[in-house]
Amino acid sequence: MLSVYIIGGIILGRVRQKYIKRTALKIVKDHKDDLTDDFKKNRIYLDGVLTVQGKVLRNRISGYVTSIIKQNKK
C-alpha cells in the first residue's frame, strides 16, 4: 500500500523516519559501487553490511537505498 499525500496541489511521496534516511544515505555514500537498483540484491548485500534488529527495518532501509540509486541514475 502506497501512501500519497496532497498538500496545496503538490503530491508528496511516502514519509520515512529520519534514522532510515540517515542510515541509507550513509550506506549509499560508503558503498555506492556495490549497490544496484534491484531491491533483492541490495537487501542481501545489506545483510552483510548492517546489523539491524528485525526484517522490517532492514527492508525499509534497503528500499530507500534502492530508491536513491534509481534517482541517481536518472
Backbone as ProteinMPNN parsed JSONL, in Angstrom:
{"seq_chain_A": "MLSVYIIGGIILGRVRQKYIKRTALKIVKDHKDDLTDDFKKNRIYLDGVLTVQGKVLRNRISGYVTSIIKQNKK", "coords_chain_A": {"N_chain_A": [[0.843, -1.167, 0.0], [0.63, 2.133, -0.923], [1.374, 5.249, 0.366], [0.155, 8.379, -0.272], [0.273, 11.835, -0.176], [-1.484, 14.865, -0.549], [-0.846, 18.18, -0.651], [-1.748, 21.38, -0.922], [-1.934, 21.086, -3.711], [0.402, 19.816, -4.382], [1.912, 16.737, -4.822], [3.04, 14.534, -2.487], [5.491, 12.089, -1.606], [6.022, 8.913, 0.02], [6.346, 8.999, 3.53], [9.235, 8.77, 5.462], [11.108, 7.674, 8.301], [13.58, 9.638, 10.011], [15.936, 8.345, 10.837], [16.061, 6.174, 9.128], [16.454, 7.38, 6.646], [18.891, 8.702, 7.139], [20.648, 6.561, 7.691], [20.479, 5.139, 5.254], [21.469, 7.03, 3.397], [24.102, 7.26, 4.299], [25.02, 4.662, 3.816], [24.787, 4.538, 1.013], [26.634, 6.483, 0.335], [29.033, 5.328, 1.277], [29.125, 2.759, 0.077], [28.559, 2.826, -2.663], [29.388, 1.706, -5.128], [28.858, -1.002, -4.897], [26.133, -1.319, -4.78], [22.905, -1.766, -6.353], [20.074, -1.128, -8.578], [18.258, -2.998, -7.855], [16.089, -4.277, -5.542], [16.138, -6.749, -4.1], [18.79, -7.683, -4.38], [20.165, -5.605, -3.119], [19.14, -5.889, -0.548], [20.173, -8.369, 0.259], [22.892, -7.746, 0.144], [23.037, -5.76, 2.122], [22.589, -7.254, 4.386], [25.064, -8.265, 5.093], [26.445, -5.943, 5.611], [25.065, -4.335, 7.442], [23.925, -4.378, 10.86], [20.983, -4.828, 12.011], [17.991, -4.709, 13.966], [15.583, -6.768, 13.229], [13.554, -7.672, 10.403], [11.861, -5.882, 9.124], [12.857, -3.277, 9.503], [15.351, -3.524, 8.222], [14.448, -4.041, 5.615], [13.108, -1.665, 5.017], [15.213, 0.183, 5.026], [16.725, -0.906, 2.943], [14.933, -0.581, 0.834], [14.79, 2.217, 0.668], [17.435, 2.788, 0.031], [17.535, 1.596, -2.501], [15.728, 3.248, -3.876], [17.131, 5.667, -3.822], [19.38, 5.028, -5.381], [18.11, 4.555, -7.824], [17.135, 7.14, -8.34], [19.525, 8.524, -8.672], [20.436, 7.465, -11.049], [18.891, 8.625, -13.001]], "CA_chain_A": [[0.0, 0.0, 0.0], [1.427, 3.336, -1.088], [0.776, 6.427, 0.982], [0.386, 9.602, -1.039], [-0.335, 12.988, 0.463], [-1.618, 16.024, -1.425], [-0.877, 19.403, 0.142], [-1.685, 22.55, -1.789], [-1.757, 20.694, -5.099], [1.678, 19.135, -4.564], [1.831, 15.343, -4.398], [4.214, 14.137, -1.724], [5.682, 10.644, -1.558], [5.906, 8.226, 1.298], [7.115, 9.601, 4.615], [10.129, 7.826, 6.119], [11.739, 8.199, 9.504], [14.861, 10.281, 9.778], [17.043, 7.411, 11.002], [16.131, 5.35, 7.921], [17.077, 8.209, 5.613], [20.279, 8.962, 7.508], [21.393, 5.322, 7.502], [20.525, 4.819, 3.823], [22.38, 7.965, 2.736], [25.47, 6.899, 4.674], [25.354, 3.425, 3.111], [24.992, 4.872, -0.4], [27.883, 7.228, 0.24], [30.173, 4.454, 1.542], [29.113, 1.518, -0.697], [27.83, 3.117, -3.897], [29.79, 0.823, -6.231], [28.346, -2.355, -4.684], [24.669, -1.299, -4.748], [22.24, -1.727, -7.65], [18.69, -0.673, -8.482], [17.441, -4.168, -7.551], [15.836, -4.323, -4.104], [16.541, -8.026, -3.505], [20.253, -7.721, -4.308], [20.576, -4.663, -2.074], [18.761, -6.459, 0.749], [21.156, -9.401, 0.572], [24.162, -7.066, 0.407], [22.968, -5.05, 3.399], [22.67, -8.23, 5.473], [26.46, -8.361, 5.491], [26.978, -4.634, 5.993], [24.333, -3.79, 8.587], [23.363, -5.2, 11.93], [19.75, -4.179, 12.449], [17.08, -5.594, 14.677], [14.324, -7.0, 12.548], [13.483, -7.663, 8.944], [11.123, -4.72, 8.637], [13.78, -2.139, 9.463], [16.311, -3.802, 7.149], [13.777, -3.894, 4.331], [12.839, -0.235, 4.785], [16.487, 0.811, 4.657], [17.058, -1.41, 1.609], [14.035, 0.065, -0.118], [15.18, 3.609, 0.475], [18.706, 2.749, -0.705], [17.194, 1.309, -3.888], [15.129, 4.435, -4.493], [18.198, 6.66, -4.001], [20.178, 4.59, -6.519], [17.306, 4.794, -9.022], [17.095, 8.591, -8.566], [20.833, 8.962, -9.15], [20.631, 7.0, -12.42], [18.126, 9.461, -13.935]], "C_chain_A": [[0.893, 1.236, 0.0], [0.689, 4.514, -0.476], [1.15, 7.663, 0.173], [-0.384, 10.728, -0.364], [-0.374, 14.144, -0.519], [-1.789, 17.25, -0.539], [-0.723, 20.564, -0.818], [-1.434, 22.215, -3.238], [-0.453, 19.989, -5.392], [1.533, 17.719, -4.02], [3.147, 14.976, -3.724], [4.296, 12.626, -1.681], [5.53, 10.098, -0.157], [6.827, 8.869, 2.333], [7.955, 8.514, 5.276], [10.762, 8.482, 7.331], [13.136, 8.706, 9.193], [16.027, 9.3, 9.899], [17.165, 6.471, 9.807], [16.821, 6.125, 6.811], [18.56, 8.412, 5.893], [21.15, 7.73, 7.267], [21.558, 4.997, 6.023], [21.49, 5.744, 3.091], [23.834, 7.648, 3.051], [25.917, 5.638, 3.938], [25.624, 3.71, 1.639], [26.313, 5.602, -0.587], [29.093, 6.296, 0.365], [30.266, 3.261, 0.581], [28.435, 1.682, -2.049], [28.155, 2.148, -5.026], [29.185, -0.579, -6.111], [26.83, -2.44, -4.738], [24.097, -1.194, -6.158], [20.835, -1.152, -7.48], [17.724, -1.838, -8.264], [17.322, -4.306, -6.032], [16.377, -5.604, -3.475], [18.062, -8.14, -3.375], [20.771, -6.781, -3.218], [20.27, -5.213, -0.686], [19.775, -7.518, 1.182], [22.51, -8.766, 0.9], [24.151, -6.388, 1.782], [22.939, -5.994, 4.596], [24.1, -8.343, 5.986], [27.031, -7.056, 6.015], [26.362, -4.123, 7.289], [24.057, -4.843, 9.649], [22.162, -4.439, 12.472], [18.868, -5.193, 13.135], [15.778, -5.675, 13.908], [14.398, -6.87, 11.047], [12.853, -6.39, 8.415], [12.043, -3.514, 8.506], [14.811, -2.322, 8.354], [15.685, -3.583, 5.785], [13.46, -2.436, 4.019], [14.102, 0.506, 4.372], [16.887, 0.379, 3.249], [16.195, -0.757, 0.538], [14.41, 1.507, -0.382], [16.515, 3.704, -0.261], [18.437, 2.527, -2.188], [16.599, 2.523, -4.577], [16.16, 5.533, -4.709], [19.041, 6.306, -5.226], [19.416, 4.842, -7.82], [17.229, 6.284, -9.354], [18.412, 9.089, -9.133], [21.09, 8.529, -10.584], [19.912, 7.893, -13.43], [18.902, 10.644, -14.408]], "O_chain_A": [[1.798, 1.362, 0.825], [-0.484, 4.745, -0.77], [2.33, 7.947, -0.034], [-1.558, 10.576, -0.025], [0.594, 14.381, -1.241], [-2.749, 17.351, 0.224], [0.319, 20.715, -1.456], [-0.779, 22.986, -3.939], [-0.21, 19.597, -6.534], [1.083, 17.525, -2.89], [4.221, 15.092, -4.314], [3.268, 11.95, -1.717], [4.976, 10.748, 0.729], [7.96, 9.236, 2.022], [7.436, 7.45, 5.614], [10.929, 9.701, 7.375], [13.784, 8.265, 8.243], [17.001, 9.402, 9.152], [18.266, 6.014, 9.501], [17.679, 5.584, 6.113], [19.388, 8.304, 4.988], [22.245, 7.83, 6.714], [22.646, 4.624, 5.584], [22.255, 5.283, 2.243], [24.7, 7.753, 2.183], [27.059, 5.552, 3.487], [26.583, 3.185, 1.073], [27.028, 5.362, -1.561], [30.072, 6.457, -0.364], [31.369, 2.794, 0.296], [27.793, 0.747, -2.528], [27.269, 1.805, -5.808], [29.018, -1.268, -7.117], [26.286, -3.544, -4.742], [24.717, -0.611, -7.048], [20.451, -0.741, -6.385], [16.518, -1.692, -8.461], [18.325, -4.435, -5.329], [17.011, -5.549, -2.422], [18.563, -8.64, -2.368], [21.7, -7.12, -2.485], [21.052, -5.024, 0.246], [20.184, -7.554, 2.343], [23.193, -9.199, 1.828], [25.14, -6.44, 2.513], [23.235, -5.573, 5.714], [24.318, -8.5, 7.187], [27.995, -7.061, 6.779], [27.053, -3.549, 8.131], [23.97, -6.037, 9.361], [22.304, -3.525, 13.285], [18.989, -6.397, 12.905], [14.968, -4.749, 13.94], [15.173, -6.09, 10.494], [13.262, -5.875, 7.375], [12.004, -2.809, 7.498], [15.113, -1.376, 7.627], [16.311, -3.006, 4.895], [13.541, -2.022, 2.863], [14.071, 1.353, 3.48], [17.337, 1.201, 2.451], [16.683, -0.422, -0.541], [14.358, 1.971, -1.521], [16.706, 4.598, -1.085], [19.037, 3.187, -3.036], [16.922, 2.804, -5.731], [16.069, 6.266, -5.694], [19.378, 7.183, -6.021], [20.001, 5.29, -8.806], [17.255, 6.654, -10.528], [18.424, 9.98, -9.983], [21.886, 9.161, -11.278], [20.289, 7.916, -14.602], [18.395, 11.441, -15.197]]}, "name": "protein", "num_of_chains": 1, "seq": "MLSVYIIGGIILGRVRQKYIKRTALKIVKDHKDDLTDDFKKNRIYLDGVLTVQGKVLRNRISGYVTSIIKQNKK"}
